[in-house]
Amino acid sequence: MQQRYRPKREARPRNRFDVANSYGKALREGMSMPLPVVNRAVVMAILILILLVALAIWFMSDEFHIHNVQVVNNQGVPASQIIAASGIQGEHWWFVDLNAAARRVGELPGVQSSRITCVWQSGCTILIQPAPALADWQNVNNSPEVWIDQQGKVQRALNDVPAILTIFQESGESPALGTPLDDK
């Protein structure tokens, strides 16, 4: 029977305490020991998660919200009422529906149609096509001055509204706001 020569192998650590002792022994002797290898997929997943959280925080920051809204060509309707009806003040740039906002502004009394345009970091502009006034109703009794649009609805006159007809009423009250005029 012939025996083969087997070189003596280094003893491998068998548990976590042996691993810790082998690192400590290597450090004491000045030898370099390789650190345990961390799975690259875990490191990449952590880095991607950190990047996504940073992007979400930046995306939801204040610079992505609409703050500057201007109203152009409005007659008879206050700008604050138009901005409130549009609902775009403070909305996020990517989630605002300009067509729906323009429809809501177009439904206001005294507004025939509207168009909303937005420019990044400059704000939004609401362009109003006012409803033409058929008559300017003026009352001598300190009642508020009103005007009548094409549908016959009575609106409060906030500033000079150009009208085709001017009606002077000497006695009685002006027609109620928002109501259509009676045919009688």
C-alpha positions as CSV (number, residue, x, y, z in Angstrom):
1,M,0.0,0.0,0.0
2,Q,1.4,3.2,-1.1
3,Q,0.7,6.4,0.7
4,R,0.5,9.7,-1.0
5,Y,1.9,12.9,0.3
6,R,-0.7,15.4,1.4
7,P,0.4,18.9,2.3
8,K,-1.1,20.3,5.4
9,R,-3.9,22.7,4.7
10,E,-4.7,25.7,6.8
11,A,-7.5,25.3,9.1
12,R,-10.6,27.1,8.0
13,P,-12.7,29.0,10.5
14,R,-15.8,27.0,11.5
15,N,-18.0,29.6,13.1
16,R,-18.4,33.4,13.4
17,F,-16.1,33.6,16.4
18,D,-13.3,31.9,14.5
19,V,-13.8,34.4,11.7
20,A,-13.6,37.3,14.1
21,N,-10.5,35.8,15.7
22,S,-8.8,35.3,12.3
23,Y,-9.3,39.0,11.4
24,G,-8.0,40.1,14.8
25,K,-5.0,37.8,14.4
26,A,-4.3,39.0,10.9
27,L,-4.4,42.7,12.1
28,R,-2.1,41.9,14.9
29,E,0.4,40.3,12.6
30,G,0.1,43.0,10.0
31,M,-1.3,40.8,7.4
32,S,-4.2,42.0,5.2
33,M,-7.3,40.0,5.2
34,P,-10.0,40.4,2.6
35,L,-13.2,41.9,3.9
36,P,-16.4,40.0,3.4
37,V,-17.9,40.6,-0.1
38,V,-21.3,42.4,0.0
39,N,-23.6,41.5,-2.8
40,R,-23.5,44.1,-5.6
41,A,-27.2,43.8,-6.2
42,V,-27.9,44.9,-2.6
43,V,-25.6,47.9,-2.9
44,M,-27.2,48.9,-6.2
45,A,-30.7,48.6,-4.8
46,I,-29.8,50.8,-1.9
47,L,-28.2,53.5,-4.1
48,I,-31.3,53.4,-6.5
49,L,-33.6,53.7,-3.5
50,I,-31.7,56.7,-2.2
51,L,-31.8,58.3,-5.6
52,L,-35.5,57.8,-6.0
53,V,-36.2,59.3,-2.5
54,A,-34.1,62.4,-3.4
55,L,-35.9,62.8,-6.7
56,A,-39.3,62.5,-5.1
57,I,-38.4,65.2,-2.5
58,W,-37.1,67.5,-5.2
59,F,-40.2,66.8,-7.5
60,M,-42.6,67.6,-4.7
61,S,-40.8,70.8,-3.7
62,D,-42.3,74.3,-3.9
63,E,-40.6,75.2,-7.2
64,F,-42.9,72.7,-9.1
65,H,-46.1,74.5,-7.9
66,I,-47.9,77.4,-9.8
67,H,-47.7,80.6,-7.8
68,N,-47.9,83.5,-10.3
69,V,-51.3,83.7,-12.1
70,Q,-52.2,86.8,-14.2
71,V,-55.6,87.6,-15.6
72,V,-55.8,89.5,-18.9
73,N,-58.7,91.3,-20.6
74,N,-61.3,90.8,-17.8
75,Q,-64.2,93.2,-17.7
76,G,-66.8,93.1,-15.0
77,V,-65.4,90.0,-13.2
78,P,-62.8,90.4,-10.5
79,A,-59.4,88.8,-11.1
80,S,-59.5,87.0,-7.8
81,Q,-62.8,85.3,-8.7
82,I,-61.4,84.1,-12.0
83,I,-58.2,82.8,-10.4
84,A,-60.3,81.0,-7.7
85,A,-62.6,79.5,-10.4
86,S,-59.6,78.2,-12.4
87,G,-58.2,76.3,-9.4
88,I,-54.6,76.4,-10.8
89,Q,-53.1,78.6,-8.0
90,G,-50.8,76.3,-6.0
91,E,-51.3,73.2,-8.2
92,H,-48.4,71.1,-9.3
93,W,-47.1,71.8,-12.9
94,W,-47.4,68.2,-14.0
95,F,-50.9,67.5,-12.6
96,V,-52.8,70.7,-13.6
97,D,-55.5,70.3,-16.3
98,L,-55.5,73.6,-18.2
99,N,-58.5,72.6,-20.4
100,A,-60.7,71.8,-17.4
101,A,-59.6,75.1,-15.7
102,A,-60.4,77.1,-18.8
103,R,-63.9,75.5,-18.9
104,R,-64.5,76.4,-15.3
105,V,-63.5,80.0,-15.9
106,G,-65.7,80.1,-19.1
107,E,-68.7,79.1,-17.0
108,L,-68.4,82.2,-14.9
109,P,-71.1,84.9,-15.5
110,G,-69.7,87.6,-17.6
111,V,-67.1,85.4,-19.3
112,Q,-67.8,84.1,-22.8
113,S,-64.6,82.0,-23.0
114,S,-61.1,81.7,-21.6
115,R,-57.7,80.4,-22.5
116,I,-55.0,79.5,-20.1
117,T,-51.3,79.3,-20.9
118,C,-48.5,78.4,-18.6
119,V,-44.8,78.9,-18.9
120,W,-42.3,77.1,-16.6
121,Q,-41.0,79.3,-13.8
122,S,-42.9,82.3,-15.2
123,G,-46.4,81.5,-14.1
124,C,-49.8,81.2,-15.9
125,T,-51.8,83.7,-17.9
126,I,-55.6,83.5,-18.1
127,L,-56.9,85.3,-21.2
128,I,-60.6,86.2,-20.9
129,Q,-63.0,86.8,-23.7
130,P,-65.7,88.8,-21.8
131,A,-69.3,88.3,-22.6
132,P,-70.6,91.3,-24.5
133,A,-72.9,93.5,-22.5
134,L,-76.2,94.2,-24.2
135,A,-77.4,96.8,-21.7
136,D,-76.0,98.9,-18.8
137,W,-78.6,99.2,-16.2
138,Q,-78.1,102.4,-14.0
139,N,-80.4,103.2,-11.1
140,V,-80.7,106.5,-9.4
141,N,-81.5,105.0,-5.9
142,N,-77.9,104.0,-5.1
143,S,-78.6,100.4,-6.2
144,P,-75.5,98.7,-7.6
145,E,-75.0,99.3,-11.3
146,V,-75.6,96.1,-13.3
147,W,-75.4,95.0,-16.9
148,I,-77.2,92.3,-18.9
149,D,-75.3,89.8,-21.0
150,Q,-76.5,88.1,-24.2
151,Q,-78.2,85.3,-22.3
152,G,-80.2,87.9,-20.4
153,K,-78.5,87.3,-17.1
154,V,-77.9,90.3,-14.8
155,Q,-74.3,90.9,-13.7
156,R,-72.8,93.4,-11.3
157,A,-70.9,96.1,-13.1
158,L,-67.5,96.4,-11.4
159,N,-65.9,98.8,-13.8
160,D,-66.9,100.5,-17.1
161,V,-68.5,97.8,-19.2
162,P,-69.1,98.9,-22.8
163,A,-72.8,98.3,-23.6
164,I,-74.9,98.8,-26.7
165,L,-77.8,100.2,-24.6
166,T,-77.9,102.2,-21.4
167,I,-81.1,102.0,-19.2
168,F,-81.7,104.7,-16.6
169,Q,-84.2,103.6,-13.9
170,E,-85.6,106.4,-11.7
171,S,-87.5,104.4,-9.2
172,G,-87.5,100.9,-7.8
173,E,-84.7,98.4,-7.4
174,S,-82.3,97.1,-10.0
175,P,-82.9,93.5,-11.2
176,A,-81.5,90.7,-9.0
177,L,-78.0,89.6,-9.8
178,G,-77.6,86.3,-11.7
179,T,-81.3,86.1,-12.6
180,P,-82.5,86.2,-16.2
181,L,-84.6,89.2,-17.2
182,D,-88.3,88.6,-17.5
183,D,-89.8,89.0,-21.0
184,K,-92.6,91.2,-19.6
